[in-house]
């Protein structure tokens, strides 16, 4: 039986790399994200593999419900959900952020992951054989903030709570949940790091990045485990990035 995965934010960066790694590993993969054209580009890179493009706004409950309905209708089950879709806010002083900017980040990064998790739990509990695995993209920001990143950092700290709650509530139903915290994977979002990133001491410093395929390999390891084993938390980061130590 072919295993089935949903990857949110699959149109670029980490989502695209993980989706392509999963299809190469034999999964049928539903590609979810806001930009239909980007999703189609990801699908075009999976030549000869089974993909399903489903434009989705994870912050919208109706859109998420439609995504899962299409996946179950097409493939009959769900084995893996990678909650990866995310966004950030302008890097300005906290008091200058608008409520709309705060809510846009929380709605996508946290509420979106919650809505997808809810739908995945329902599907995984109901199917035969039951169970599956949910992996949340937490980010290094789930541990330590960058300057002027309150909405993103708060949402990623909250993802850790969602991960642990899901792991606890899902374990009686053979549903495993883990979190991957990623630091400086080379994607369009981290391209600015080559020009310098604001540091806590007020300086602007170039930061090293790592190939996004390293993230995909880590996710493949997490999904390769039997459901009686779980990676609750995994950090994969550029070796020389300024995270460990005093900054």
C-alpha positions as CSV (number, residue, x, y, z in Angstrom):
1,X,0.0,0.0,0.0
2,X,1.5,3.4,-1.0
3,X,1.9,5.8,1.9
4,X,0.3,9.2,1.6
5,X,1.7,12.6,2.9
6,X,0.5,16.2,3.0
7,X,3.1,18.9,2.9
8,X,1.9,22.5,3.6
9,X,4.0,25.4,2.2
10,X,5.1,23.0,-0.6
11,X,5.6,25.7,-3.2
12,X,9.2,26.6,-2.3
13,X,12.0,26.2,0.1
14,X,11.8,23.6,2.9
15,X,8.3,22.5,1.9
16,X,9.3,21.8,-1.7
17,X,12.5,20.0,-0.7
18,X,10.6,17.8,1.8
19,X,7.8,17.0,-0.7
20,X,10.3,16.0,-3.4
21,X,12.2,13.8,-0.9
22,X,8.9,12.1,0.1
23,X,7.9,11.3,-3.5
24,X,11.4,9.9,-4.2
25,X,10.9,7.7,-1.1
26,X,7.7,6.3,-2.7
27,X,5.0,8.5,-1.1
28,X,2.0,10.0,-2.8
29,X,2.2,13.6,-1.8
30,X,-0.4,16.3,-1.6
31,X,1.2,19.7,-2.2
32,X,-0.6,22.4,-0.3
33,X,0.0,26.2,-0.3
34,X,-1.4,29.5,-1.3
35,X,0.3,29.9,-4.7
36,X,-1.0,27.4,-7.3
37,X,1.7,28.2,-9.8
38,X,4.5,27.5,-7.3
39,X,2.8,24.2,-6.3
40,X,2.6,23.2,-10.0
41,X,6.3,23.9,-10.3
42,X,7.0,21.6,-7.4
43,X,4.8,18.9,-9.0
44,X,6.7,19.3,-12.3
45,X,9.9,18.4,-10.5
46,X,8.4,15.1,-9.3
47,X,8.2,13.6,-12.8
48,X,6.7,10.2,-12.8
49,X,5.7,10.4,-9.2
50,X,2.3,10.7,-7.6
51,X,1.4,14.2,-6.5
52,X,-1.8,16.1,-5.9
53,X,-1.8,19.9,-6.1
54,X,-4.3,21.5,-3.7
55,X,-4.1,25.3,-3.4
56,X,-4.8,25.9,0.3
57,X,-4.9,28.7,2.8
58,X,-4.1,26.9,6.1
59,X,-5.4,29.9,8.1
60,X,-8.9,29.2,6.7
61,X,-10.8,26.3,8.2
62,X,-12.9,25.8,5.1
63,X,-9.8,25.7,2.9
64,X,-8.2,23.2,5.2
65,X,-11.3,21.0,5.3
66,X,-11.3,20.9,1.5
67,X,-7.6,19.9,1.4
68,X,-8.1,16.9,3.6
69,X,-11.4,15.9,1.9
70,X,-9.6,15.9,-1.5
71,X,-6.7,13.9,-0.2
72,X,-8.9,11.2,1.4
73,X,-11.1,11.1,-1.6
74,X,-8.1,10.6,-3.9
75,X,-5.8,8.3,-1.8
76,X,-8.1,6.9,0.8
77,X,-5.8,7.5,3.8
78,X,-3.1,9.8,5.3
79,X,0.1,8.6,6.8
80,X,2.2,11.8,7.2
81,X,1.4,15.5,7.7
82,X,4.2,18.0,7.6
83,X,3.0,21.3,9.0
84,X,5.4,23.6,7.3
85,X,3.5,26.6,6.0
86,X,4.7,29.8,7.8
87,X,5.1,33.5,7.5
88,X,6.8,36.4,9.3
89,X,6.2,40.0,10.1
90,X,8.3,43.1,9.4
91,X,11.4,43.3,11.6
92,X,10.4,46.4,13.5
93,X,10.1,47.3,17.1
94,X,7.4,45.4,18.9
95,X,5.4,48.5,19.7
96,X,5.3,49.4,16.0
97,X,3.6,46.2,14.9
98,X,0.0,46.4,14.0
99,X,-2.6,44.0,15.3
100,X,-3.2,42.8,11.8
101,X,0.5,42.0,11.3
102,X,0.5,40.0,14.6
103,X,-2.6,38.1,13.7
104,X,-1.5,37.3,10.2
105,X,1.6,35.5,11.6
106,X,-0.3,33.7,14.4
107,X,-3.1,32.7,12.0
108,X,-0.8,31.0,9.5
109,X,2.0,29.6,11.8
110,X,-0.1,28.5,14.7
111,X,-3.8,28.4,13.9
112,X,-2.9,26.9,10.5
113,X,-0.9,24.1,12.1
114,X,-3.7,23.5,14.6
115,X,-6.4,23.2,11.9
116,X,-4.3,20.8,9.8
117,X,-3.5,18.8,12.9
118,X,-7.2,18.5,13.8
119,X,-8.1,17.3,10.3
120,X,-5.1,14.8,10.3
121,X,-6.2,13.4,13.7
122,X,-9.7,12.8,12.5
123,X,-8.4,11.0,9.4
124,X,-5.7,9.0,11.1
125,X,-8.1,7.8,13.9
126,X,-10.7,6.7,11.3
127,X,-8.6,4.8,8.8
128,X,-7.5,1.2,8.7
129,X,-4.8,0.6,9.7
130,X,-5.2,3.5,12.0
131,X,-2.5,6.0,13.0
132,X,0.1,8.1,11.3
133,X,2.7,10.8,11.9
134,X,2.5,14.6,12.2
135,X,5.7,16.6,12.0
136,X,5.7,20.4,12.8
137,X,8.3,22.8,11.5
138,X,9.2,24.6,14.7
139,X,12.4,26.6,13.8
140,X,15.3,27.6,15.9
141,X,13.0,30.5,16.9
142,X,11.1,27.9,19.0
143,X,14.1,28.2,21.4
144,X,15.6,31.7,21.0
145,X,14.4,34.9,19.2
146,X,16.1,37.1,16.8
147,X,15.8,40.8,17.4
148,X,12.4,42.3,16.4
149,X,10.7,39.0,15.8
150,X,7.9,38.8,18.5
151,X,5.1,37.4,16.3
152,X,7.2,34.7,14.6
153,X,9.0,33.7,17.8
154,X,5.8,33.6,19.9
155,X,4.1,31.4,17.2
156,X,7.0,29.0,17.1
157,X,7.3,28.7,20.8
158,X,3.5,27.8,20.7
159,X,4.2,25.2,18.1
160,X,6.3,23.3,20.7
161,X,3.2,23.2,23.0
162,X,1.0,22.0,20.1
163,X,3.6,19.3,19.3
164,X,3.7,18.0,22.8
165,X,-0.1,18.1,23.2
166,X,-0.6,16.3,19.9
167,X,2.0,13.7,20.9
168,X,0.2,13.1,24.1
169,X,-3.4,13.1,22.8
170,X,-2.5,11.0,19.7
171,X,-0.5,8.2,21.3
172,X,-3.5,6.1,22.3
173,X,-4.5,6.1,18.6
174,X,-1.0,5.2,17.1
175,X,-0.5,8.8,16.1
176,X,3.1,10.1,16.6
177,X,3.9,13.8,16.6
178,X,7.4,15.4,16.5
179,X,8.9,18.8,15.8
180,X,11.9,19.7,13.6
181,X,13.7,23.0,14.5
182,X,15.6,24.3,11.5
183,X,18.3,26.9,11.5
184,X,19.5,28.7,8.4
185,X,18.5,26.4,5.7
186,X,19.3,28.0,2.3
187,X,15.9,29.1,0.9
188,X,14.4,32.3,-0.6
189,X,13.5,33.4,3.0
190,X,17.2,33.2,4.2
191,X,18.8,34.7,1.1
192,X,19.2,38.0,3.0
193,X,21.5,36.3,5.5
194,X,24.3,36.7,2.9
195,X,23.9,40.4,3.2
196,X,24.0,40.5,7.0
197,X,21.5,39.7,9.7
198,X,20.8,41.9,12.8
199,X,22.3,40.5,15.9
200,X,21.3,41.1,19.6
201,X,24.3,43.4,20.1
202,X,23.2,45.7,17.3
203,X,25.6,44.6,14.7
204,X,24.8,43.3,11.2
205,X,26.6,40.0,10.6
206,X,26.6,37.5,7.7
207,X,25.4,34.1,8.8
208,X,26.3,30.7,7.2
209,X,23.5,28.6,5.8
210,X,23.1,24.9,5.0
211,X,21.6,23.1,2.0
212,X,17.9,22.6,2.3
213,X,18.4,18.9,1.4
214,X,19.8,18.4,4.9
215,X,16.4,19.3,6.2
216,X,14.7,16.9,3.8
217,X,17.0,14.1,4.9
218,X,16.1,14.8,8.6
219,X,12.4,14.7,7.9
220,X,12.8,11.4,6.0
221,X,14.5,9.9,9.0
222,X,11.6,11.0,11.2
223,X,9.0,9.5,9.0
224,X,11.0,6.3,8.5
225,X,10.5,5.2,12.1
226,X,7.7,2.7,13.0
227,X,4.8,4.3,14.8
228,X,6.0,2.8,18.1
229,X,9.0,5.2,17.9
230,X,8.9,8.9,17.8
231,X,11.4,11.8,17.4
232,X,9.7,14.3,19.7
233,X,12.3,17.1,18.9
234,X,15.1,17.4,16.4
235,X,17.3,20.4,15.6
236,X,19.1,20.6,12.3
237,X,21.1,23.8,11.7
238,X,24.0,25.3,9.9
239,X,27.0,24.2,11.9
240,X,28.6,27.6,12.2
241,X,25.5,29.7,12.7
242,X,25.5,31.9,15.9
243,X,23.0,30.0,18.0
244,X,24.8,27.9,20.6
245,X,26.7,30.1,23.1
246,X,26.5,33.7,24.2
247,X,25.4,36.2,21.6
